[in-house]
Amino acid sequence: MSPSGVAVISPVMSSYRWLRVSALAALCSLGISCAVSAPQAGSAAPSASESAAPADRNVAQWIERMHRAPCARPYVGTFVVLSASGAMASSRIWQACDAQQQLEQVEVLSGTPRVIFRRNDEVRTFWPQTRVVRMDRRDAAGLFPRVPAVDGASISQFYVSKFLGHERVAGLAADVVWFKPLDGLRFGYRLWSEKETGLVVKLQTLGPDGRVLEQSAFSELDLHAAVRVEQLSRLMDATSGYKVVAPAVVRTTAKEEGWALRQPVAGFVPVSCHKRAVSATDDAQGVLQCLYSDGLASVSLFMESFDAQRHPAQPQVSSMGATQLLAQKIAPDVWLTVVGEVPMQTLRLFAGQLERIR
């Protein structure tokens, strides 16, 4: 189902959905991250989050445990995402770590066939039908399953946790926890964390009324899979027979590009900012993307040159599952798209606070 205005905003929307949809085959960005140097299972003394009983963990302890999870064991699983609109998509995920790197392979099973590999921040997307592989660099929070590690974010100021009990997901025992937001600027989350590793095996994004906006879960998961970093790395490097496209990506800051927020949006801190091409085959058309996060939810701001042929005079609003989108002209020569898994009022705050400083 195409959201309203998709023909106008599709280049930027496609760039954003690559972060969330290509990796997940749908609209789930929340999951668990692990540092490249994360210890293997049993290599370190239990942390406070591990030793605390589930009912006694606070938000910070839940997040700490989840951060450690993906590198605890290699795994293979099938991941399914279902939005409130009824749209469903799935993907097959392989993941392995060693002391230096984290490798992921995601085969998208819905829609256009594609396979995404990530080696730390290096990402390659293979499109077998057109024999094209796109090479890119992205922050490690781009693929499932991860909650981004965000410097300066104070999750405990904006969410409280409530332990809900135990359930089984994909044949595995899991702790169930609710992250309740303390204001109206973010959605709530209900998470199922595998009891031994802490890996998030199921996630629901909840609206202010408690309605499930989006649900994602492993339908099957093997936490003892014989997946090796070397194996995934060889597959990622097998580009023979493909046309390699590597759009230029330049790390920058909003300030360096002449932009700033008059006032920060409560809880959200800047994570990264890049100038990049939005087309896999056309480097001439560029966009500035600045990412903000509260440690769970994220919001991306895309600034690009206004084009009367593509951009309408009136603001565009759309929603799909937990993802909201606002696009509008903010200067005679600038088109802004704000998109994130947050309430629409949060996007409007970001758009209203953004100003050009030079």
C-alpha positions in Angstrom: 0.0 0.0 0.0 1.5 3.3 -1.0 1.2 6.2 1.4 -0.2 9.5 0.3 2.4 11.6 -1.5 4.8 8.7 -2.1 5.3 9.7 -5.7 6.6 13.0 -4.6 8.7 11.9 -1.6 9.8 8.5 -2.8 13.5 9.2 -3.2 14.0 10.3 0.4 11.5 7.8 1.7 13.4 5.0 -0.1 16.6 6.2 1.5 15.1 6.1 5.0 13.3 2.8 4.4 16.6 1.3 3.4 17.7 1.7 7.0 14.6 0.1 8.3 12.9 -1.9 5.5 15.7 -3.5 3.5 17.3 -4.9 6.6 14.0 -5.9 8.2 11.8 -6.3 5.1 9.4 -3.9 6.8 9.1 -1.1 9.3 10.9 -2.3 12.4 14.0 -0.3 13.5 14.0 -1.1 17.2 16.2 -4.0 18.2 19.4 -4.6 20.0 22.9 -3.4 19.2 26.2 -4.9 20.2 29.6 -3.2 20.2 32.2 -4.8 17.9 34.3 -5.6 20.9 31.4 -7.2 22.8 32.6 -10.2 24.8 31.6 -13.7 23.8 29.2 -15.6 26.1 30.9 -16.6 29.3 34.0 -14.4 28.8 33.2 -11.8 31.4 31.7 -11.6 34.8 27.9 -11.0 34.9 26.8 -7.4 34.8 24.3 -5.8 37.1 21.7 -6.3 34.4 22.4 -10.0 34.3 22.4 -10.6 38.0 19.2 -8.7 38.7 15.9 -10.6 38.6 13.7 -9.6 35.6 11.1 -8.0 37.9 13.8 -5.9 39.5 15.5 -4.5 36.4 15.1 -0.8 35.5 15.2 0.6 32.0 18.9 1.0 31.9 19.5 -2.5 33.1 17.2 -3.9 30.4 18.9 -1.9 27.7 22.4 -3.0 28.9 21.4 -6.6 28.8 19.9 -6.2 25.3 23.1 -4.4 24.1 25.2 -7.4 25.0 22.8 -10.0 23.3 23.5 -10.2 19.6 27.2 -11.1 19.9 26.5 -13.7 22.6 25.9 -16.4 20.0 25.8 -16.7 16.2 22.2 -17.2 15.1 20.0 -17.8 12.1 16.3 -16.9 12.0 13.2 -15.9 10.0 11.9 -12.4 11.0 8.4 -11.3 10.3 6.9 -7.8 10.5 3.2 -7.0 10.6 1.8 -3.4 10.7 -1.6 -2.4 11.9 -2.7 -1.8 8.3 -2.2 -5.6 7.7 0.9 -5.2 5.6 3.3 -8.1 6.3 6.9 -8.8 5.2 9.6 -11.2 6.2 13.3 -11.8 5.9 15.9 -14.4 6.7 18.8 -13.3 9.0 22.2 -14.7 9.7 24.5 -13.1 12.3 28.0 -13.8 13.7 30.6 -11.8 15.7 34.3 -12.2 16.6 36.5 -9.9 18.6 37.0 -7.5 15.7 33.8 -7.4 13.7 30.1 -8.1 13.4 28.7 -9.7 10.3 25.0 -9.8 9.2 23.3 -11.2 6.2 19.6 -10.4 5.6 17.8 -12.0 2.7 14.5 -10.1 2.1 11.8 -12.6 1.4 9.0 -10.1 0.5 8.9 -7.8 -2.5 11.9 -7.2 -4.7 14.5 -9.9 -4.1 17.6 -8.5 -2.4 20.3 -9.5 0.1 21.9 -7.1 2.5 25.2 -7.7 4.2 26.7 -5.6 7.0 30.3 -5.8 8.2 30.5 -3.3 11.1 29.5 0.0 9.4 30.1 -1.3 5.8 26.9 -2.3 4.0 26.4 -4.0 0.6 23.0 -4.6 -0.9 22.8 -7.2 -3.7 20.0 -6.9 -6.3 20.1 -10.2 -8.1 17.5 -9.4 -10.8 19.4 -6.3 -12.0 22.9 -7.7 -11.1 23.7 -4.5 -9.1 25.3 -4.3 -5.7 25.2 -1.0 -3.8 28.1 -0.3 -1.4 27.5 2.1 1.4 28.6 2.9 4.9 26.0 3.3 7.6 25.9 3.6 11.4 25.8 0.2 13.1 22.1 0.8 14.1 21.0 0.1 10.6 20.1 -3.6 10.8 18.1 -5.8 13.1 18.3 -6.6 15.9 19.5 -3.5 17.7 18.7 -0.7 20.0 21.1 2.1 19.0 23.8 3.0 21.6 23.3 6.7 21.7 25.8 8.9 23.5 24.0 11.5 25.6 20.6 9.9 25.5 18.9 9.5 28.9 16.4 6.7 28.4 15.4 6.5 32.0 14.2 10.1 32.0 11.7 9.4 29.2 10.7 5.7 29.7 9.9 3.5 32.7 10.0 -0.3 32.5 7.4 -2.8 33.8 8.1 -6.5 33.8 5.0 -8.4 32.5 6.0 -12.0 32.9 7.3 -14.9 30.7 6.2 -16.2 27.3 7.5 -18.3 24.5 8.5 -17.0 21.1 9.7 -19.2 18.3 10.0 -22.0 20.8 12.2 -20.0 23.2 11.5 -18.8 26.7 11.4 -15.0 26.9 11.0 -12.3 29.5 8.3 -9.7 28.6 8.9 -6.1 29.5 6.9 -2.9 28.7 8.8 0.4 28.1 6.2 3.0 28.9 6.9 6.5 27.6 6.6 9.4 30.1 5.4 12.0 27.6 3.6 12.2 24.3 6.6 12.6 22.1 7.4 8.9 21.7 5.6 5.6 21.4 5.8 2.7 23.9 7.3 -0.7 23.4 6.6 -4.2 24.5 9.6 -6.4 24.1 10.2 -10.2 24.5 13.8 -10.8 25.5 15.2 -14.3 25.2 15.9 -15.5 28.8 19.5 -16.8 28.3 21.0 -14.3 25.9 18.8 -11.2 26.2 18.2 -11.1 22.4 14.9 -9.4 21.5 12.9 -12.0 19.7 9.6 -10.0 19.5 8.7 -6.4 19.6 5.4 -4.4 19.6 5.3 -0.7 19.1 2.4 0.8 21.0 0.4 3.9 20.3 -0.8 6.3 23.1 -4.0 4.3 23.5 -2.1 1.0 23.8 -3.0 -0.1 20.3 -0.3 -2.2 18.6 0.9 -0.1 15.7 3.5 -2.6 14.5 4.7 -6.0 15.5 7.9 -7.8 14.6 9.1 -11.2 15.7 11.2 -14.2 14.9 9.0 -17.0 13.6 11.9 -19.4 14.0 15.3 -18.9 15.5 18.4 -21.1 16.0 20.7 -19.7 18.7 23.2 -22.5 18.1 23.7 -22.0 14.3 27.0 -22.9 12.7 27.4 -19.4 11.3 31.0 -18.0 11.0 32.2 -14.5 10.4 34.6 -15.8 7.7 31.7 -17.5 5.9 29.5 -14.3 5.8 32.5 -12.2 4.9 33.2 -14.3 1.8 29.6 -14.0 0.6 29.7 -10.3 1.2 32.8 -9.9 -1.0 31.5 -12.1 -3.8 30.6 -9.2 -6.2 31.9 -10.8 -9.4 29.3 -10.5 -12.1 27.6 -7.5 -10.4 27.8 -3.8 -11.3 29.1 -2.1 -8.2 27.6 1.2 -7.3 29.2 3.2 -4.5 27.4 6.6 -4.0 29.5 9.2 -2.2 28.7 9.5 1.5 30.3 12.3 3.5 30.1 12.4 7.3 29.3 15.9 8.5 27.2 17.8 11.1 24.1 19.9 10.8 26.0 22.9 11.9 28.7 22.5 9.3 25.9 22.3 6.7 24.3 25.5 8.0 21.4 24.0 10.0 20.4 23.9 13.7 17.5 23.2 16.0 16.4 26.4 17.8 15.6 24.2 20.8 16.3 20.5 21.2 13.3 18.1 21.1 13.1 16.6 24.6 15.1 13.5 24.9 16.4 13.4 21.4 20.1 13.8 20.8 22.1 14.0 17.5 23.5 10.7 16.4 24.9 11.3 12.9 24.7 13.5 9.9 25.6 12.5 6.3 25.5 13.9 2.8 24.7 11.1 0.4 23.1 10.3 -2.9 19.5 9.0 -2.7 19.7 7.1 -5.9 21.8 3.9 -6.4 22.7 5.0 -9.9 22.7 8.8 -9.8 25.3 10.5 -7.6 24.4 13.9 -8.8 21.2 14.1 -6.7 22.2 14.5 -3.1 20.5 14.8 0.3 21.6 15.7 3.8 20.3 13.3 6.4 20.6 14.1 10.1 19.6 11.3 12.6 18.4 12.0 16.1 17.5 9.4 18.8 16.3 9.1 22.4 18.1 5.7 22.7 15.0 3.8 21.5 13.1 5.8 18.9 14.8 7.7 16.1 13.9 10.6 13.8 15.6 11.4 10.5 15.6 14.8 8.9 16.3 14.9 5.2 17.1 18.3 3.5 17.4 18.5 -0.3 17.0 21.1 -3.0 13.4 22.0 -3.8 12.3 20.8 -7.2 9.0 22.1 -8.4 8.7 19.1 -10.7 8.8 16.6 -7.8 7.8 18.5 -4.7 4.3 19.9 -4.2 3.4 23.3 -2.7 1.5 21.8 0.2 2.9 19.7 3.1 2.7 16.0 2.7 1.8 13.7 5.6 1.7 9.9 5.7 1.7 7.0 8.1 2.6 3.3 7.8 2.6 1.2 10.9 4.6 3.0 13.5 6.4 5.1 10.9 5.2 8.7 10.4 6.3 11.1 7.7 6.1 14.8 7.3 7.4 16.6 4.1 7.2 20.3 3.4 9.0 23.3 1.9 10.8 25.2 4.6 12.7 27.7 2.4 12.4 28.8 -1.2 15.1 26.3 -2.2 14.8 23.6 0.5 12.5 20.6 0.8 12.4 18.9 4.2 11.3 15.4 5.0 11.0 14.3 8.6 10.4 10.6 9.2 10.5 8.4 12.3 8.8 5.9 14.5 7.3 8.6 16.7 4.0 10.4 17.0 3.3 13.1 14.3 3.6 15.9 16.9 7.2 15.0 17.4 7.9 15.3 13.7 6.2 18.7 13.7 8.3 19.8 16.6 11.5 18.9 14.7 10.3 20.7 11.5 9.3 23.8 13.5 12.6 24.0 15.4 14.8 23.6 12.4 16.4 26.8 11.1 19.1 27.8 8.7 22.0 29.5 10.4 23.9 30.5 7.3 
